Amino acid sequence: MDPSKIEREALDLDLKSRARLAVKLLESLDNVSEKENEQLWTEESERRALEIESGTADSIPLEDVIRDARSTLS
């Protein structure tokens, strides 16, 4: 099963069919297993770590985050 082929075919569907497919795909994300969820978070944390190590991540100093959070909650 080639995801690129599926994507191309899905994008060729009419609007109603694409909308139905989009709803089904989004609903399927609500039923992610614990194992799948763990895998997704592992991949995300690895991606973020690489961004930090390479200097491509936007970082915000902790003090700024705390100040902004407090200002939002006030």
Secondary structure, 3 states (H helix, E strand, C coil): CCHHHHHHHHHCCCHHHHHHHHHHHHHHHHHCCHHHHHHHHHHHHHHHHHHHHHCCCCCCCHHHHHHHHHHHHC
